[in-house]
Amino acid sequence: MRTELGEIERRHSVLMENRHKLEAALRKGEQNMRSIETRMRAQAKEPQQIQVIELLSVLAKQQAERAAIHSDFAIQSRRLRRQESAFKQLRRYERVADLLIGVGGEKVDGDEERSQLFREYRILRSQLSKLLEQNSINNGIPSWNAQILERLNNGERNIINTSKNVNNGKRRDSESPPTMSNFGETFIVSKQNNNQRNDIE
């Protein structure tokens, strides 16, 4: 058990190191993606260009979701195998308990066999308590892929809101201001309307 525990701790440290490296690489890639998309949206002048950028963003998001779903499926498969192993141990635990209690008409011959069953009973009970606790903890925690995708989706919403503000500013700048002739005509028409109202009164 000590040897297995040392091996598990070693694998855990290696996995944590790999996870930190992957998270750092993902954060760097996410920053680069946001910077490129922001520059592309700032340079886009036509609606078709904006639609192409949005399409590329959606395709990248779907590709990330497919990769995350594939990885989550592998994680769920491992969890199911652990649960199946726990169920097998649970059935063995019930079998040993029935033998000790004498359920089903089966009897234990001799004290040596009974003491061996007691030892197996205690081992199975300890293993089951740990397995059930691990399963309850693992099922309640969202997967790492879901957490990464949530951050990516939040970042994408921020990019979309920023691009909308930029595009709205471009539209306001592109609108032609009223010329002096139009302004004069508007002033004359409004003045004539006011004079007509005064004559009627």
N, C-alpha and C positions, 0 to 999 in steps of 0.2 A: 504493500500500500504506500509506503514511503517513496519507493522508486517510481510508482505510477504518479504520485502527487508531484514529485519533482519534475517528471516529464510533462505533466499537465501545466505546471507553472511556467516551464520553459516555453511550451507552445503558446501559452497565453501571452507571455511577454513578446514573442515574435509576432503574434497576430496584432497586438496593440501597436507595436512599432509600424507594422505595415499599414494599419488603419490610419495612424497619424500621417504617414507619408501620402496615402491616398487622399485624405481630407485636405492636406496642404495643396496637392496637385489639383484637386477639384476646385478649391477656392481660387487658385491662380487661373485656372481655365475659365471659371465663371467671371472673374474680373476682366479677363481679356475679351470674353464674349460680350459682356456688357459694354465695354469700351468700343469695340468694333461696331456693335449694333447702334450705339448712341451716335457715333460718327456717321454711320450710314443714314440714319434717320435725319440727322442734321443736314446732310448733303442732298437728301431727296427733295426734289422740287415738284415732281408730278405725282398725281394720285397712283398711277401704275407702279411707280418706283416704290412708293410706300407699301402698296399691296404685296409686291415681291418680297420686301423686307419682312413683312408680317408673316408671309407664307414660309420663308426660311426659318423664322423663329418658331413657328408652330411645328414644322418638320423636325427641328432639333429637339423640341420638347417631347414630341412623340417618340423619337428614337431613344431619348433618355428614359422615358417611361417604360418602353419595351425592355430595355436592359435591366431596369430595376425590377420589373415584374418577373423576368427570368431568374434573377438572383433571389428574389423573395420566394419564388417557387422552390428553389433548391433549399432555402432555409426552412420552409414549411415541411418539405419532405424529411429533413433531418428531425424536425420536431415530431412528426408523425411516427418515425421509426423509434424515437425515444419513448413515445407514448405506448407503442406496441410492446416494447421491452418492459415498460412498467406494468402493462396489463398481464404479460406473461408471469412476471414476478408476483403480481397480485393473485393470480390463479394458483401459483405454487404456494403462496402464503396461506391461502384458504385451504389448500389440500393438507398442508402440515398442521394447521390449526384443527381441522376436522379429525385428523389422526390422533392428535393429543387429547381432544375432547371425547373422541369415540363416536362421532357422528357417522352414520351410514353402516354401522355394524362392524366396521374394521377395528381390529385391536392391535396394540403394540406389544410385541413379545419381548419381554426383558427390560431391565432398567437401562442397559447400555443403549439400546435402540431409542428408548424414550429420552435419555439425556442428549443423544445425537439430534433428535428432532427438536428438542428445546434449543440447542445451539443454532440450528438452522432457522428456527422460528425467530430468534432474536436478531440474527443477521438479516433475514428478509424484512423484518419490521423496521430495522434501521435504514436499510436501503430504500424501502418504499417511502418512508417519511421524507428522505432527502429527494427522491425522484419527484414526488408529488409537489414538494415545495419548489423545486426548480421549474417544473412545468407551469405552476401557477404564476411564477415570476416572469418566465419567458413569454407566456401568452399575454400578459398585461402590458408588456413594453412594446412600443412601435418599433418596426424594423429600422435599421440604419438607412436603408434606401428611401423609406418613406420620409424620414427626417430630412435627408438631402434634397428630395424632390420638393418638399414643402418650402425649404429655403430658396430653391431655384424658382419656384412659382411666385413667391413673394418678390424676389428680385425682378422677375419678368413683369409683374404688375407695376412695379415702380418705374421700369423702363418705359412701359406703355404710357403711363401717366405723364412722364417727362416728355416723351415724344409728342403726345397730344398737345401739351403746352407749347412746345416748339412750333408745331404745325399751325396752331391757332395764332401764334405770333406772326408766322409767315403770312397767313391769310390776311391779318390786319395790316401788315406792311404792304402787301400786294394790292390792296384796295386803293384805287386812285382817289386822291383828295379832290374836293370840289374846286373847280376853276373859278377865277374871278368873274368870268362872264356868267357862269351858272349862279354864282353867289349874287351878282347884281340882278339877274332876272328874278331870282327868288325873292330878293328884297323888294323889287318893283311890284311883283304880283301880290305879295303880302300887303304892301302899302296901299295898292288899289283896292284890295278887299277891305281893308280898314276904312278907307274913304267911303266905299259903298255902304258899309254899315253905318257910318256917321250920317250920310245923306238920308238913309232910310229912317234913322231915329229923328 
